[in-house]
Amino acid sequence: MLDKRYDHKQVENGKYDFWLKHKYFSTHDENKTPFSIVIPPPNVTGKLHLGHALDTIPADILIRYKKLKGFDTMWLPGMDHAGIATQAKVVERLRGEGISDYHSLGREAFLKKVREWKDEYSKAIHSQWAALGLALDYPKERFTLDEKLNKCVRKVFVSLYNKGLIYQGEKIINWDPELKTALSNVEVVHKLDKGKFWYFKYPIVDSKDSLIVATTRPETMFGDTAVFVNPKDERYKKYIGKYCINPANDMKLPIMGDEYVDIEFGTGAMKCTPAHDPNDFNLANKYNLEKIIVMDESAHMNEKAGKYQGLDRFECREQLVNDIKKKGLFIKIEDIEHEVGHSERSDAVVEPYLSKQWFVKMRPLADAVIRLQNSDKKINFFPPRFSKTMIQWMENIDDWCISRQLWWGHQIPVYYKNDGTILVSENAPEDIENYKQDEDVLDTWFSSALWPFSTLNWPDTNDSDYKRYFPTSLMVTGYDLIFFWVSRMVFQSIEFTKEPPFKQILIHGLIRDNQGRKMSKTLGNGIDPFDVIAKYGIDALRYFLTTNSSPGLDL
């Protein structure tokens, strides 16, 4: 006899275990038409929040609907190692245990600590999946650092390298001075910060005149190698070919002309700091200027800064400005608001930094995505406008910096021989004692980009799961991942399978907190679905998320 009041705990108790026991989610019938989904793998950085529930509940509804319609459904679960995010969490935990420098543990001991973290949180995620009632095919579960997937990653890296689509080079990259690693453009959050324009005199040699130069980053002045003006600027044409004095270190700098300089911006005279600004880097390459790095990897000033060596960049800024004032070369300070890049993971102010890294040459890969979306094999986006979002990104994409100065991740399959020879190989050389493997790991998104086919046992294209379920039928994910993940899945899939990774993609919005911020395990502002389910039951949560959200719009 039913109780007078609905008791969700009584109704839900034991149901999921019953479904798993009878293998309802992992039994397949090859006589039926396949319908497949791979889960957006949650990071093992912590427990799931309501944003992950919004990722999975629509997919669960669709997989169950298709099963009832007579399809052979397969929903593949898995998790992402989340290199930079997980390493940051473990480093934070170690600090709490009194270990201030994780390097002191050594690579293997540190990785053991990270694997312990991964085991702890993957167990929590499994229990949350069960509470959400997800129809996941657990025997097919994958993890991005599984050996099979690692083998897949190595194959892709070597293949792209041999095609000339992966290269190593010195470029200005986004540098996180707290985590001491490179970041890709999409891992940088641009925030409107209060800042200042400092105006300084750069005295012209053998003249009583000075150029007035404005900068938002005085600490980089030690890396100045020239001052540029626009050759059409009537104010400065006569100075081109002369020299001026850098007020930071009294070095002589050539005054050069280039039409890149905006006559209307600032004073019209621009200092060129090639090792700490991407546009200045391009000018330096054009005119063969020296590139002077003035900071170390923790954003403390190096020997190029003279007496300021060892100071944090912002401490140096303050002291340097005061010293230039004493020289009589300071003009004024102007308060401004400007966009400043912050690391998505540590929130540190990102430093543009000249560094030797590994890159993917994106233009050929991006053009393949554009061609796909203009063909009859295009991926159908719901809502359709997000296809244009991906194409616009691909039209304006930069080369992708894929190396990270971390220990947790796929170690780059490049080996340096004692005699200077470089070997790029899927397998370690037999005489490994004569080689040293590149210590960097690959950007997390490099392996995540292969998820729809690496999880289905590619490169074995004769594998039964690959032949039956790839390309997958549907992807469900948030619009914030179009740049990070969706576009990368598409170009890697086209490159290596000659097929799109999925036939259709449903784009949902984000759940935001009361400050308008995206729910994030890193921010710690997520709501645990467990808490909602304990109070109201899973059906109430599923109903709320599906009826209170519209595709592509935030909740």
C-alpha positions as a Python dict, from the first residue, in 0.01 Angstrom:
ca = {
    (1, 'M'): (0, 0, 0),
    (2, 'L'): (134, 343, -96),
    (3, 'D'): (209, 606, 166),
    (4, 'K'): (-8, 916, 167),
    (5, 'R'): (296, 1126, 79),
    (6, 'Y'): (543, 1046, -199),
    (7, 'D'): (873, 925, -51),
    (8, 'H'): (1142, 953, -318),
    (9, 'K'): (1394, 759, -106),
    (10, 'Q'): (1166, 458, -87),
    (11, 'V'): (1089, 469, -460),
    (12, 'E'): (1452, 515, -570),
    (13, 'N'): (1613, 273, -324),
    (14, 'G'): (1779, -20, -502),
    (15, 'K'): (1659, 68, -852),
    (16, 'Y'): (1999, 155, -999),
    (17, 'D'): (2164, -156, -858),
    (18, 'F'): (1877, -360, -1007),
    (19, 'W'): (1936, -205, -1351),
    (20, 'L'): (2310, -272, -1332),
    (21, 'K'): (2259, -629, -1208),
    (22, 'H'): (2044, -707, -1511),
    (23, 'K'): (2288, -527, -1747),
    (24, 'Y'): (2015, -309, -1895),
    (25, 'F'): (2272, -46, -2000),
    (26, 'S'): (2541, -281, -2130),
    (27, 'T'): (2342, -542, -2325),
    (28, 'H'): (2352, -489, -2701),
    (29, 'D'): (2162, -627, -2998),
    (30, 'E'): (2345, -610, -3330),
    (31, 'N'): (2016, -659, -3517),
    (32, 'K'): (1904, -313, -3407),
    (33, 'T'): (2014, 26, -3537),
    (34, 'P'): (2293, 168, -3318),
    (35, 'F'): (2263, 497, -3129),
    (36, 'S'): (2578, 602, -2945),
    (37, 'I'): (2692, 882, -2715),
    (38, 'V'): (3023, 935, -2535),
    (39, 'I'): (2999, 1128, -2210),
    (40, 'P'): (3184, 1461, -2179),
    (41, 'P'): (3441, 1320, -1937),
    (42, 'P'): (3432, 1507, -1605),
    (43, 'N'): (3764, 1618, -1460),
    (44, 'V'): (3891, 1422, -1162),
    (45, 'T'): (3954, 1753, -984),
    (46, 'G'): (3662, 1703, -747),
    (47, 'K'): (3299, 1603, -715),
    (48, 'L'): (3039, 1680, -979),
    (49, 'H'): (2810, 1983, -948),
    (50, 'L'): (2474, 2077, -1101),
    (51, 'G'): (2648, 2189, -1421),
    (52, 'H'): (2757, 1829, -1480),
    (53, 'A'): (2402, 1714, -1412),
    (54, 'L'): (2283, 1949, -1688),
    (55, 'D'): (2546, 1787, -1913),
    (56, 'T'): (2425, 1434, -1847),
    (57, 'I'): (2052, 1438, -1778),
    (58, 'P'): (1945, 1543, -2134),
    (59, 'A'): (2175, 1274, -2273),
    (60, 'D'): (2025, 1019, -2034),
    (61, 'I'): (1672, 1112, -2140),
    (62, 'L'): (1767, 1079, -2507),
    (63, 'I'): (1948, 745, -2462),
    (64, 'R'): (1648, 601, -2276),
    (65, 'Y'): (1407, 737, -2537),
    (66, 'K'): (1608, 578, -2817),
    (67, 'K'): (1623, 248, -2628),
    (68, 'L'): (1244, 249, -2596),
    (69, 'K'): (1220, 325, -2969),
    (70, 'G'): (1408, 3, -3045),
    (71, 'F'): (1763, 126, -3098),
    (72, 'D'): (2078, -48, -2977),
    (73, 'T'): (2194, 223, -2739),
    (74, 'M'): (2546, 270, -2607),
    (75, 'W'): (2644, 551, -2369),
    (76, 'L'): (3014, 533, -2294),
    (77, 'P'): (3131, 675, -1957),
    (78, 'G'): (3473, 802, -1863),
    (79, 'M'): (3678, 1068, -1689),
    (80, 'D'): (3948, 1317, -1781),
    (81, 'H'): (4284, 1344, -1601),
    (82, 'A'): (4263, 1727, -1635),
    (83, 'G'): (4637, 1786, -1618),
    (84, 'I'): (4678, 2144, -1502),
    (85, 'A'): (4359, 2155, -1291),
    (86, 'T'): (4423, 1829, -1106),
    (87, 'Q'): (4791, 1902, -1051),
    (88, 'A'): (4697, 2242, -905),
    (89, 'K'): (4455, 2073, -662),
    (90, 'V'): (4711, 1817, -549),
    (91, 'V'): (4981, 2083, -507),
    (92, 'E'): (4734, 2277, -290),
    (93, 'R'): (4668, 1967, -79),
    (94, 'L'): (5041, 1904, -39),
    (95, 'R'): (5093, 2260, 82),
    (96, 'G'): (4832, 2188, 348),
    (97, 'E'): (5041, 1885, 448),
    (98, 'G'): (5352, 2101, 485),
    (99, 'I'): (5512, 2022, 145),
    (100, 'S'): (5566, 2365, -10),
    (101, 'D'): (5755, 2244, -319),
    (102, 'Y'): (5614, 1934, -485),
    (103, 'H'): (5936, 1895, -688),
    (104, 'S'): (6105, 1779, -368),
    (105, 'L'): (5902, 1457, -389),
    (106, 'G'): (6035, 1365, -732),
    (107, 'R'): (5820, 1287, -1035),
    (108, 'E'): (5711, 931, -950),
    (109, 'A'): (5627, 1002, -586),
    (110, 'F'): (5427, 1308, -689),
    (111, 'L'): (5238, 1111, -955),
    (112, 'K'): (5152, 852, -692),
    (113, 'K'): (4991, 1131, -487),
    (114, 'V'): (4794, 1244, -792),
    (115, 'R'): (4675, 891, -865),
    (116, 'E'): (4552, 865, -506),
    (117, 'W'): (4356, 1186, -561),
    (118, 'K'): (4218, 1048, -888),
    (119, 'D'): (4104, 723, -721),
    (120, 'E'): (3934, 919, -442),
    (121, 'Y'): (3737, 1146, -671),
    (122, 'S'): (3659, 895, -943),
    (123, 'K'): (3488, 688, -671),
    (124, 'A'): (3286, 995, -570),
    (125, 'I'): (3191, 1065, -932),
    (126, 'H'): (3072, 705, -978),
    (127, 'S'): (2843, 739, -678),
    (128, 'Q'): (2706, 1066, -820),
    (129, 'W'): (2641, 905, -1160),
    (130, 'A'): (2446, 634, -978),
    (131, 'A'): (2244, 891, -784),
    (132, 'L'): (2159, 1068, -1111),
    (133, 'G'): (2038, 735, -1253),
    (134, 'L'): (2253, 753, -1567),
    (135, 'A'): (2217, 470, -1818),
    (136, 'L'): (2591, 427, -1864),
    (137, 'D'): (2759, 128, -2025),
    (138, 'Y'): (3017, 78, -1749),
    (139, 'P'): (3212, -213, -1906),
    (140, 'K'): (3318, 34, -2178),
    (141, 'E'): (3438, 301, -1933),
    (142, 'R'): (3761, 484, -2019),
    (143, 'F'): (4007, 725, -1853),
    (144, 'T'): (4218, 966, -2057),
    (145, 'L'): (4542, 830, -1909),
    (146, 'D'): (4455, 463, -1973),
    (147, 'E'): (4739, 288, -2155),
    (148, 'K'): (4520, 232, -2464),
    (149, 'L'): (4438, 600, -2483),
    (150, 'N'): (4799, 694, -2412),
    (151, 'K'): (4903, 481, -2708),
    (152, 'C'): (4645, 661, -2920),
    (153, 'V'): (4779, 1002, -2808),
    (154, 'R'): (5137, 905, -2896),
    (155, 'K'): (5030, 785, -3241),
    (156, 'V'): (4848, 1112, -3311),
    (157, 'F'): (5142, 1324, -3194),
    (158, 'V'): (5393, 1135, -3408),
    (159, 'S'): (5163, 1140, -3711),
    (160, 'L'): (5106, 1517, -3688),
    (161, 'Y'): (5479, 1572, -3635),
    (162, 'N'): (5570, 1365, -3941),
    (163, 'K'): (5319, 1565, -4147),
    (164, 'G'): (5476, 1892, -4033),
    (165, 'L'): (5166, 1985, -3833),
    (166, 'I'): (5346, 1970, -3497),
    (167, 'Y'): (5661, 2175, -3452),
    (168, 'Q'): (5880, 2314, -3175),
    (169, 'G'): (5956, 2682, -3171),
    (170, 'E'): (6024, 2993, -2966),
    (171, 'K'): (5719, 3215, -2944),
    (172, 'I'): (5540, 3445, -2706),
    (173, 'I'): (5305, 3224, -2507),
    (174, 'N'): (5072, 3275, -2213),
    (175, 'W'): (5270, 3192, -1900),
    (176, 'D'): (5116, 3113, -1561),
    (177, 'P'): (5383, 3226, -1310),
    (178, 'E'): (5209, 3053, -1020),
    (179, 'L'): (5176, 2709, -1179),
    (180, 'K'): (5490, 2772, -1390),
    (181, 'T'): (5346, 2640, -1712),
    (182, 'A'): (5240, 2754, -2055),
    (183, 'L'): (4870, 2803, -2127),
    (184, 'S'): (4673, 2803, -2450),
    (185, 'N'): (4473, 3112, -2548),
    (186, 'V'): (4145, 2956, -2435),
    (187, 'E'): (4286, 2893, -2086),
    (188, 'V'): (4326, 3268, -2033),
    (189, 'V'): (4035, 3459, -1882),
    (190, 'H'): (4035, 3828, -1974),
    (191, 'K'): (3907, 4046, -1692),
    (192, 'L'): (3845, 4420, -1684),
    (193, 'D'): (4100, 4534, -1424),
    (194, 'K'): (4189, 4876, -1292),
    (195, 'G'): (4533, 4971, -1417),
    (196, 'K'): (4755, 5263, -1505),
    (197, 'F'): (4937, 5420, -1795),
    (198, 'W'): (5279, 5545, -1689),
    (199, 'Y'): (5430, 5816, -1912),
    (200, 'F'): (5809, 5844, -1926),
    (201, 'K'): (6066, 6049, -2113),
    (202, 'Y'): (6309, 5861, -2340),
    (203, 'P'): (6576, 6130, -2399),
    (204, 'I'): (6704, 6147, -2759),
    (205, 'V'): (7081, 6109, -2789),
    (206, 'D'): (7267, 6430, -2885),
    (207, 'S'): (6948, 6632, -2854),
    (208, 'K'): (6752, 6821, -2593),
    (209, 'D'): (6434, 6649, -2715),
    (210, 'S'): (6268, 6341, -2569),
    (211, 'L'): (6014, 6087, -2686),
    (212, 'I'): (5723, 6042, -2446),
    (213, 'V'): (5636, 5671, -2416),
    (214, 'A'): (5340, 5530, -2225),
    (215, 'T'): (5329, 5177, -2085),
    (216, 'T'): (5106, 4968, -1859),
    (217, 'R'): (5398, 4743, -1759),
    (218, 'P'): (5707, 4945, -1658),
    (219, 'E'): (5882, 4633, -1525),
    (220, 'T'): (5924, 4510, -1885),
    (221, 'M'): (6128, 4820, -1982),
    (222, 'F'): (6450, 4626, -1913),
    (223, 'G'): (6360, 4418, -2219),
    (224, 'D'): (6314, 4718, -2453),
    (225, 'T'): (6519, 4686, -2772),
    (226, 'A'): (6378, 4978, -2973),
    (227, 'V'): (6122, 5257, -2977),
    (228, 'F'): (5888, 5256, -3279),
    (229, 'V'): (5694, 5543, -3436),
    (230, 'N'): (5476, 5556, -3745),
    (231, 'P'): (5684, 5686, -4041),
    (232, 'K'): (5383, 5895, -4146),
    (233, 'D'): (5365, 6068, -3808),
    (234, 'E'): (5483, 6425, -3871),
    (235, 'R'): (5579, 6464, -3505),
    (236, 'Y'): (5842, 6193, -3510),
    (237, 'K'): (5962, 6142, -3871),
    (238, 'K'): (6280, 6342, -3804),
    (239, 'Y'): (6383, 6109, -3519),
    (240, 'I'): (6379, 5784, -3719),
    (241, 'G'): (6735, 5652, -3736),
    (242, 'K'): (6842, 5825, -3419),
    (243, 'Y'): (6876, 5677, -3069),
    (244, 'C'): (6705, 5741, -2736),
    (245, 'I'): (6789, 5644, -2378),
    (246, 'N'): (6583, 5387, -2188),
    (247, 'P'): (6500, 5554, -1852),
    (248, 'A'): (6497, 5215, -1678),
    (249, 'N'): (6859, 5114, -1746),
    (250, 'D'): (7016, 5401, -1949),
    (251, 'M'): (7063, 5175, -2253),
    (252, 'K'): (7063, 5329, -2603),
    (253, 'L'): (6762, 5224, -2813),
    (254, 'P'): (6722, 5277, -3189),
    (255, 'I'): (6421, 5485, -3297),
    (256, 'M'): (6256, 5297, -3584),
    (257, 'G'): (5957, 5349, -3812),
    (258, 'D'): (5680, 5102, -3886),
    (259, 'E'): (5320, 5155, -3991),
    (260, 'Y'): (5207, 4905, -3728),
    (261, 'V'): (5222, 5189, -3473),
    (262, 'D'): (4884, 5359, -3424),
    (263, 'I'): (4939, 5735, -3447),
    (264, 'E'): (4628, 5801, -3238),
    (265, 'F'): (4702, 5554, -2956),
    (266, 'G'): (4889, 5675, -2647),
    (267, 'T'): (5165, 5915, -2746),
    (268, 'G'): (5227, 5758, -3087),
    (269, 'A'): (5570, 5638, -2969),
    (270, 'M'): (5582, 5273, -2867),
    (271, 'K'): (5847, 5084, -2678),
    (272, 'C'): (5929, 4743, -2826),
    (273, 'T'): (5976, 4458, -2577),
    (274, 'P'): (5998, 4147, -2799),
    (275, 'A'): (6025, 3881, -2527),
    (276, 'H'): (5719, 3999, -2337),
    (277, 'D'): (5464, 4107, -2599),
    (278, 'P'): (5336, 3913, -2903),
    (279, 'N'): (5310, 4216, -3132),
    (280, 'D'): (5656, 4338, -3033),
    (281, 'F'): (5783, 3983, -3098),
    (282, 'N'): (5656, 4010, -3458),
    (283, 'L'): (5827, 4347, -3501),
    (284, 'A'): (6151, 4202, -3366),
    (285, 'N'): (6138, 3920, -3621),
    (286, 'K'): (6073, 4172, -3898),
    (287, 'Y'): (6374, 4389, -3805),
    (288, 'N'): (6601, 4124, -3648),
    (289, 'L'): (6594, 4280, -3301),
    (290, 'E'): (6725, 4112, -2986),
    (291, 'K'): (6467, 3941, -2763),
    (292, 'I'): (6553, 4000, -2396),
    (293, 'I'): (6372, 3798, -2127),
    (294, 'V'): (6367, 4002, -1803),
    (295, 'M'): (6185, 3763, -1566),
    (296, 'D'): (6221, 3408, -1444),
    (297, 'E'): (5943, 3147, -1455),
    (298, 'S'): (5791, 3275, -1128),
    (299, 'A'): (5766, 3632, -1267),
    (300, 'H'): (6055, 3757, -1052),
    (301, 'M'): (6302, 3988, -1220),
    (302, 'N'): (6624, 3830, -1350),
    (303, 'E'): (6977, 3968, -1392),
    (304, 'K'): (6868, 4189, -1684),
    (305, 'A'): (6687, 4406, -1428),
    (306, 'G'): (7009, 4498, -1247),
    (307, 'K'): (6949, 4600, -886),
    (308, 'Y'): (6585, 4489, -910),
    (309, 'Q'): (6687, 4127, -965),
    (310, 'G'): (6486, 3891, -743),
    (311, 'L'): (6192, 4127, -699),
    (312, 'D'): (5840, 4020, -792),
    (313, 'R'): (5733, 4194, -1117),
    (314, 'F'): (5482, 4417, -934),
    (315, 'E'): (5730, 4512, -659),
    (316, 'C'): (5982, 4597, -930),
    (317, 'R'): (5721, 4811, -1106),
    (318, 'E'): (5666, 5023, -796),
    (319, 'Q'): (6035, 5070, -716),
    (320, 'L'): (6131, 5138, -1078),
    (321, 'V'): (5867, 5409, -1120),
    (322, 'N'): (5993, 5581, -803),
    (323, 'D'): (6352, 5567, -927),
    (324, 'I'): (6258, 5710, -1269),
    (325, 'K'): (6080, 5993, -1087),
    (326, 'K'): (6409, 6071, -909),
    (327, 'K'): (6583, 6091, -1250),
    (328, 'G'): (6330, 6354, -1361),
    (329, 'L'): (6211, 6134, -1649),
    (330, 'F'): (5860, 6068, -1516),
    (331, 'I'): (5573, 6260, -1678),
    (332, 'K'): (5242, 6140, -1532),
    (333, 'I'): (5019, 5848, -1433),
    (334, 'E'): (4682, 5794, -1597),
    (335, 'D'): (4421, 5567, -1437),
    (336, 'I'): (4264, 5326, -1685),
    (337, 'E'): (4048, 5014, -1703),
    (338, 'H'): (4186, 4750, -1935),
    (339, 'E'): (4149, 4381, -2006),
    (340, 'V'): (4412, 4173, -1831),
    (341, 'G'): (4466, 3802, -1890),
    (342, 'H'): (4432, 3574, -1587),
    (343, 'S'): (4503, 3203, -1566),
    (344, 'E'): (4177, 3010, -1569),
    (345, 'R'): (4321, 2769, -1312),
    (346, 'S'): (4530, 2978, -1069),
    (347, 'D'): (4384, 3327, -1138),
    (348, 'A'): (4741, 3459, -1158),
    (349, 'V'): (4799, 3749, -1399),
    (350, 'V'): (4928, 3582, -1714),
    (351, 'E'): (5268, 3697, -1838),
    (352, 'P'): (5331, 3707, -2215),
    (353, 'Y'): (5661, 3520, -2220),
    (354, 'L'): (5910, 3410, -2483),
    (355, 'S'): (5944, 3036, -2448),
    (356, 'K'): (6037, 2725, -2646),
    (357, 'Q'): (5725, 2510, -2672),
    (358, 'W'): (5551, 2254, -2893),
    (359, 'F'): (5274, 2381, -3125),
    (360, 'V'): (5010, 2241, -3360),
    (361, 'K'): (4995, 2419, -3696),
    (362, 'M'): (4623, 2494, -3703),
    (363, 'R'): (4544, 2646, -4044),
    (364, 'P'): (4517, 2318, -4247),
    (365, 'L'): (4320, 2148, -3968),
    (366, 'A'): (4085, 2443, -3921),
    (367, 'D'): (4019, 2467, -4296),
    (368, 'A'): (3906, 2101, -4294),
    (369, 'V'): (3643, 2186, -4028),
    (370, 'I'): (3516, 2480, -4233),
    (371, 'R'): (3488, 2257, -4541),
    (372, 'L'): (3298, 1995, -4341),
    (373, 'Q'): (3043, 2246, -4212),
    (374, 'N'): (2985, 2368, -4569),
    (375, 'S'): (2918, 2015, -4696),
    (376, 'D'): (2630, 1768, -4680),
    (377, 'K'): (2822, 1575, -4409),
    (378, 'K'): (2813, 1869, -4170),
    (379, 'I'): (2745, 1824, -3800),
    (380, 'N'): (2396, 1945, -3709),
    (381, 'F'): (2410, 2190, -3418),
    (382, 'F'): (2113, 2254, -3192),
    (383, 'P'): (2068, 2551, -3170),
    (384, 'P'): (2205, 2597, -3527),
    (385, 'R'): (2375, 2931, -3449),
    (386, 'F'): (2655, 2754, -3265),
    (387, 'S'): (2785, 2608, -3591),
    (388, 'K'): (2872, 2966, -3693),
    (389, 'T'): (3044, 3014, -3356),
    (390, 'M'): (3274, 2719, -3429),
    (391, 'I'): (3342, 2832, -3788),
    (392, 'Q'): (3428, 3188, -3678),
    (393, 'W'): (3671, 3045, -3423),
    (394, 'M'): (3831, 2829, -3692),
    (395, 'E'): (3861, 3122, -3932),
    (396, 'N'): (4062, 3324, -3679),
    (397, 'I'): (4250, 3050, -3496),
    (398, 'D'): (4615, 3073, -3389),
    (399, 'D'): (4860, 2785, -3370),
    (400, 'W'): (4792, 2578, -3058),
    (401, 'C'): (5056, 2561, -2784),
    (402, 'I'): (5029, 2199, -2663),
    (403, 'S'): (5324, 2156, -2422),
    (404, 'R'): (5274, 2202, -2049),
    (405, 'Q'): (5540, 2220, -1778),
    (406, 'L'): (5359, 1966, -1558),
    (407, 'W'): (5410, 1610, -1439),
    (408, 'W'): (5049, 1485, -1454),
    (409, 'G'): (4955, 1403, -1811),
    (410, 'H'): (5070, 1239, -2134),
    (411, 'Q'): (5447, 1286, -2147),
    (412, 'I'): (5554, 1414, -2489),
    (413, 'P'): (5690, 1124, -2701),
    (414, 'V'): (6013, 1303, -2796),
    (415, 'Y'): (6353, 1163, -2696),
    (416, 'Y'): (6681, 1357, -2692),
    (417, 'K'): (6991, 1146, -2750),
    (418, 'N'): (7317, 1221, -2571),
    (419, 'D'): (7473, 1323, -2905),
    (420, 'G'): (7200, 1580, -2972),
    (421, 'T'): (6984, 1364, -3201),
    (422, 'I'): (6606, 1399, -3157),
    (423, 'L'): (6377, 1097, -3188),
    (424, 'V'): (6000, 1142, -3219),
    (425, 'S'): (5851, 797, -3169),
    (426, 'E'): (5542, 616, -3040),
    (427, 'N'): (5773, 383, -2849),
    (428, 'A'): (6073, 450, -2628),
    (429, 'P'): (6407, 363, -2794),
    (430, 'E'): (6557, 28, -2699),
    (431, 'D'): (6875, 197, -2576),
    (432, 'I'): (6675, 436, -2357),
    (433, 'E'): (6980, 484, -2130),
    (434, 'N'): (7130, 697, -2410),
    (435, 'Y'): (6821, 921, -2431),
    (436, 'K'): (6625, 1162, -2216),
    (437, 'Q'): (6252, 1198, -2278),
    (438, 'D'): (6103, 1546, -2305),
    (439, 'E'): (5984, 1626, -1952),
    (440, 'D'): (5678, 1826, -2058),
    (441, 'V'): (5331, 1677, -2090),
    (442, 'L'): (5062, 1752, -2346),
    (443, 'D'): (4777, 1993, -2297),
    (444, 'T'): (4479, 1802, -2151),
    (445, 'W'): (4267, 1899, -2449),
    (446, 'F'): (4508, 1717, -2683),
    (447, 'S'): (4390, 1381, -2548),
    (448, 'S'): (4032, 1496, -2488),
    (449, 'A'): (4010, 1591, -2855),
    (450, 'L'): (4047, 1222, -2943),
    (451, 'W'): (3777, 1108, -2698),
    (452, 'P'): (3498, 1007, -2943),
    (453, 'F'): (3723, 762, -3130),
    (454, 'S'): (4006, 681, -2888),
    (455, 'T'): (3746, 540, -2645),
    (456, 'L'): (3615, 314, -2921),
    (457, 'N'): (3954, 147, -2965),
    (458, 'W'): (4092, 348, -3257),
    (459, 'P'): (4340, 306, -3428),
    (460, 'D'): (4203, -48, -3461),
    (461, 'T'): (3945, 41, -3726),
    (462, 'N'): (3839, -326, -3744),
    (463, 'D'): (3735, -323, -3376),
    (464, 'S'): (3366, -416, -3345),
    (465, 'D'): (3278, -118, -3123),
    (466, 'Y'): (3454, 128, -3353),
    (467, 'K'): (3284, -12, -3664),
    (468, 'R'): (2942, -16, -3498),
    (469, 'Y'): (2932, 303, -3290),
    (470, 'F'): (3159, 552, -3468),
    (471, 'P'): (3087, 822, -3568),
    (472, 'T'): (2882, 865, -3254),
    (473, 'S'): (2521, 976, -3292),
    (474, 'L'): (2512, 1271, -3056),
    (475, 'M'): (2718, 1496, -2830),
    (476, 'V'): (2563, 1695, -2545),
    (477, 'T'): (2779, 1972, -2399),
    (478, 'G'): (2786, 2338, -2294),
    (479, 'Y'): (2858, 2628, -2529),
    (480, 'D'): (3167, 2718, -2323),
    (481, 'L'): (3338, 2405, -2459),
    (482, 'I'): (3298, 2488, -2829),
    (483, 'F'): (3648, 2639, -2837),
    (484, 'F'): (3816, 2420, -2575),
    (485, 'W'): (3684, 2085, -2685),
    (486, 'V'): (3420, 2065, -2960),
    (487, 'S'): (3629, 2228, -3233),
    (488, 'R'): (3930, 2015, -3139),
    (489, 'M'): (3730, 1693, -3147),
    (490, 'V'): (3607, 1786, -3493),
    (491, 'F'): (3943, 1866, -3654),
    (492, 'Q'): (4121, 1567, -3497),
    (493, 'S'): (3844, 1332, -3602),
    (494, 'I'): (3848, 1460, -3960),
    (495, 'E'): (4227, 1431, -3971),
    (496, 'F'): (4248, 1076, -3834),
    (497, 'T'): (3918, 904, -3918),
    (498, 'K'): (3803, 1111, -4219),
    (499, 'E'): (3467, 1137, -4042),
    (500, 'P'): (3307, 1390, -3805),
    (501, 'P'): (3320, 1267, -3442),
    (502, 'F'): (2940, 1287, -3404),
    (503, 'K'): (2644, 1347, -3632),
    (504, 'Q'): (2457, 1591, -3409),
    (505, 'I'): (2541, 1811, -3112),
    (506, 'L'): (2306, 1960, -2853),
    (507, 'I'): (2447, 2275, -2694),
    (508, 'H'): (2311, 2372, -2354),
    (509, 'G'): (2373, 2681, -2143),
    (510, 'L'): (2550, 2709, -1812),
    (511, 'I'): (2421, 2709, -1456),
    (512, 'R'): (2550, 3023, -1286),
    (513, 'D'): (2577, 3122, -922),
    (514, 'N'): (2423, 3433, -768),
    (515, 'Q'): (2726, 3638, -883),
    (516, 'G'): (2674, 3531, -1242),
    (517, 'R'): (2980, 3303, -1238),
    (518, 'K'): (2989, 2965, -1409),
    (519, 'M'): (2973, 2678, -1160),
    (520, 'S'): (3322, 2536, -1131),
    (521, 'K'): (3503, 2280, -919),
    (522, 'T'): (3804, 2512, -927),
    (523, 'L'): (3601, 2804, -787),
    (524, 'G'): (3424, 2578, -539),
    (525, 'N'): (3087, 2742, -612),
    (526, 'G'): (2910, 2432, -741),
    (527, 'I'): (2601, 2275, -584),
    (528, 'D'): (2638, 1902, -521),
    (529, 'P'): (2352, 1712, -690),
    (530, 'F'): (2362, 1476, -391),
    (531, 'D'): (2230, 1755, -169),
    (532, 'V'): (1937, 1827, -401),
    (533, 'I'): (1860, 1459, -456),
    (534, 'A'): (1866, 1386, -81),
    (535, 'K'): (1605, 1655, -22),
    (536, 'Y'): (1382, 1631, -330),
    (537, 'G'): (1473, 1312, -520),
    (538, 'I'): (1633, 1258, -859),
    (539, 'D'): (1309, 1286, -1057),
    (540, 'A'): (1247, 1634, -919),
    (541, 'L'): (1600, 1742, -1011),
    (542, 'R'): (1574, 1596, -1362),
    (543, 'Y'): (1238, 1765, -1414),
    (544, 'F'): (1370, 2099, -1289),
    (545, 'L'): (1682, 2097, -1510),
    (546, 'T'): (1499, 1992, -1826),
    (547, 'T'): (1201, 2227, -1793),
    (548, 'N'): (1388, 2533, -1667),
    (549, 'S'): (1661, 2543, -1930),
    (550, 'S'): (1657, 2622, -2301),
    (551, 'P'): (1929, 2500, -2540),
    (552, 'G'): (2217, 2746, -2548),
    (553, 'L'): (2079, 2972, -2271),
    (554, 'D'): (2207, 3006, -1914),
    (555, 'L'): (2015, 2904, -1604),
}
